[in-house]
Amino acid sequence: MNSEISPILLQWYNQNKRPLPWRLSRDPYKIWLSEIILQQTRVQQGLAYYQRFISRYPDVFQLAAASENEVYKLWQGLGYYNRANNLMKCAQIVANDLHGIFPDEFSTLKKLPGIGDYTAAAIVSLAFKKPHPVVDGNVFRVLSRLFCVDTPINTSRGKKIFTEIARQLLANHPPDLFNQALMEFGALVCTPRPLCETCPLQQACYAYQNHQQNQFPVKRPKSIRGKRYIFYFVFQIHDQGIPAFYLKKRTRQDIWKNLYDFPAVEQSTPFSDPMDVLGHFPHQEWIAMHNASIGKVSKTYVHQLTHLKIEALFIPVFLNSKLPPDTKNSLLLIHQNILNKYPVSRLVAKYLTDQKIIH
Ligand code: SF4
């Protein structure tokens, strides 16, 4: 292994690192929070969320005491809501069972909800300066190009190989600085379209020397994408003179668990004719008897995830009187002026904004 790589990376980092707030601290709470927020999220987007969380919950005790709705609302727009769920569970364990102290051992950290290899390595190396390599997407890219590693990065064998290379590069260097240097280098220089002409590692880089930058990193193709179709019924009424909407909390184990949305029909095949769905109307007979009027079906709203594409249609239903009590669907009647206190998926938020129901 080229012994010059690590000193060059450290020097580059010293001169080029971005002044990100979590880098100013060795507080494991702040490092943990930033790492959870930054998973699957760009730094620019994650930064605003991090600042909002830190100003609302400056320590783990305050996060542990927060209500689920409040945390989900603050998380809204980041997606992958099981992260928010694990965030709360982990904060509660650290605050209530561990006296607010994050463990400093890799294996103990990994027992906490939402903390996997990557986050545990980040906490022990950045907060406690222990020599654990941190391997994220940026690190995969840099190392695969530097050392011509063509083992797919999304396999356990690939993860082992890259972790071992990073471990060797890290040896005898400050673990916190080295790990951040390698990740930052991947984020700013050895990007998907790398800035090779100004790269200080040109001489040591296999991909550059062989004009193969675009061939690394190698990924094993993902499984076939799934599709889901949702037809939302937007029941609305004037309640005490204020527009109000019927919402329900999603309790099913899926990507939107604990978020709020409207009563809906969901299926894995497209709706051949949206009007067919009217046959699935909740409270169909009651609505017919109470002269509810039905608005126009919305345009199609699309939410694309790595493995799943969701297409949604919304239909407004204007009611003249409140729906009958419904224990099965647990509908809540929410006034428009407080609707934005309820966490909703990005797709529902887009519809509500388009309709000028929330701003
Ligand atoms: S020379 Fe290009 S491909 Fe090689 S490490 Fe530098 S930026 Fe990445």
Boltz pocket constraint, residues with backbone or C-beta under 6 A from the ligand:
constraints:
  - pocket:
      binder: B
      contacts: [[A, 142], [A, 145], [A, 146], [A, 189], [A, 190], [A, 191], [A, 194], [A, 195], [A, 196], [A, 199], [A, 200], [A, 201], [A, 202], [A, 205], [A, 206], [A, 207], [A, 208], [A, 213]]
      max_distance: 6.0
